[in-house]
Amino acid sequence: MRIKLIKLHPKRQHLQGCYNHYVHDSSKSLYGYKQYRIKTFSLYKDWEVYDGEVQISPTRIGRSFKEARDWLENYLDNNKNEK
């Protein structure tokens, strides 16, 4: 199942000023699908999946955003009969 994630952070929220230029700071980015959220507390990696405020993906260092989205899609496919 392919899901359509919605950007939940304000526009330009993920930019961090640094010596007259901007660096992408993913730790301020937040994406959602229904009650699920994909977020990170890192600058550009370590994305995790949450059901509300509870982390449901196993913690993994270095997980990319795409891997987190794929993990959520697989989770929804495997648990669609439970909901």
SVG drawing of the C-alpha trace seen along z (x, -y; Angstrom):
<svg xmlns="http://www.w3.org/2000/svg" viewBox="-11 -36 40 45">
<polyline fill="none" stroke="black" stroke-width="0.4" points="0.0,0.0 1.4,-3.4 0.4,-6.1 0.3,-9.9 2.1,-11.7 1.0,-15.2 3.6,-17.7 2.6,-18.9 5.4,-21.4 5.1,-25.1 6.9,-26.1 10.6,-26.8 10.4,-25.4 13.2,-23.0 15.8,-25.6 18.5,-26.5 20.6,-29.7 24.3,-29.2 26.7,-32.0 24.5,-33.7 23.3,-30.5 20.8,-27.8 21.3,-24.2 18.5,-21.7 17.5,-20.6 15.1,-17.7 14.6,-17.6 12.0,-20.3 10.1,-18.3 7.0,-16.3 4.9,-14.2 1.7,-12.4 -0.8,-9.8 -4.0,-9.5 -2.9,-9.2 0.7,-8.1 3.7,-10.4 7.1,-10.2 9.7,-12.4 13.3,-12.6 15.3,-14.4 18.4,-14.4 19.6,-16.8 19.0,-14.4 18.6,-10.8 17.2,-8.4 13.6,-8.7 11.1,-6.9 7.3,-6.1 4.8,-7.0 1.2,-6.1 0.2,-9.4 3.0,-10.0 4.0,-6.3 7.0,-5.1 6.0,-1.9 9.0,-1.4 12.0,0.3 14.8,-2.1 17.4,-2.1 20.3,-4.4 20.6,-5.8 17.1,-5.0 16.3,-7.3 13.0,-9.0 12.2,-6.7 12.9,-3.6 10.6,-5.0 7.8,-5.5 8.3,-2.0 8.3,-0.6 4.9,-2.4 3.5,-1.1 4.5,2.5 3.1,2.0 -0.3,0.9 -0.4,3.7 0.4,6.3 -2.1,4.8 -5.0,3.8 -7.2,6.6 -6.7,5.6 -8.2,2.2"/>
</svg>
